[in-house]
Amino acid sequence: MDNHECDEWEQLYRSGDMPWEKGYAAPPLLEWLDLHGPLTGDIIVPGCGYGHDVRAIAARSRNANVVGFDISPTAIAEARRFPKIGNESYQVRDLLDLSNDLYSTFDWAVEHTCFCVLSPEHRCDYVTRVASLLRSDGLLLAIFFLYPWDPGEMPEAGGPPFGVTPDELNRLFGSRFQVIEEIHPKTAYPGRQGKELIRLLRKHQTV
Ligand SMILES: C[S@@+](CC[C@H](N)C(=O)[O-])C[C@H]1O[C@@H](n2cnc3c(N)ncnc32)[C@H](O)[C@@H]1O
């Protein structure tokens, strides 16, 4: 990601222009955790913003090591202001420019509204980076925002957030991940009902 795009996220946080910031964790994530139980091991949450999802995972998995990261220093500073709830921490990082100290370090990656804000030209890179963070056999729990825009409301550039179809997801993730489970969540933030898809993906062992 170039400096201009980094600065844009930082400016949005500094100016308080954050329509995605709801003050609580993503309902589909909570729904999935209620169904399946806590995550375990080392967990990474890219593009975590204020870290509500990070803390929701940490609260249910007291022994898990949950790391949230974001390109915006202001978002990470705000995330760190919340009372510690478990074994969670936050870092300023650019997913598209990761240093290799994080490679093959995590058992789980949790995606929620990071993939959708990257311009489509960066999507293959996203898949490669997230796969590189995971250990062999690692799991990606993803809440994909399929249809962010109502008819007639999509900006000329298409986003962000940029929508995606299940077929596009198959094509993008297929070479690195196998789909283990797919759920249409029953719960959502207001305005997102019926627009999201949960997928649990396992990293191919060969990667
Ligand atoms: C729509 S917000 C969602 C934040 C958080 N997931 C939430 O739901 O509250 C997208 C987030 O991705 C972060 N982001 C964008 N590009 C990124 C990148 N290349 N690496 C890390 N974070 C990035 C932004 O700073 C922003 O916090």
The ligand as a Gaussian input file, in Angstrom:
#p B3LYP/6-31G(d) Opt

LIG

0 1
 C      -13.503000      -0.575000       7.508000
 S      -12.218000      -0.452000       8.695000
 C      -12.619000      -1.836000       9.750000
 C      -11.909000      -1.833000      11.062000
 C      -12.314000      -2.976000      11.986000
 N      -12.128000      -4.259000      11.341000
 C      -13.766000      -2.788000      12.370000
 O      -14.619000      -3.502000      11.858000
 O      -14.031000      -1.894000      13.197000
 C      -10.818000      -1.058000       7.790000
 C       -9.562000      -1.042000       8.625000
 O       -8.483000      -1.593000       7.860000
 C       -7.329000      -0.806000       8.111000
 N       -6.433000      -1.022000       6.965000
 C       -6.585000      -0.599000       5.700000
 N       -5.572000      -1.019000       4.931000
 C       -4.757000      -1.732000       5.741000
 C       -3.529000      -2.415000       5.543000
 N       -2.940000      -2.430000       4.338000
 N       -2.950000      -3.027000       6.586000
 C       -3.532000      -2.989000       7.818000
 N       -4.694000      -2.367000       8.065000
 C       -5.300000      -1.736000       7.048000
 C       -7.857000       0.607000       8.252000
 O       -6.981000       1.472000       8.917000
 C       -9.144000       0.341000       9.033000
 O       -8.921000       0.355000      10.424000

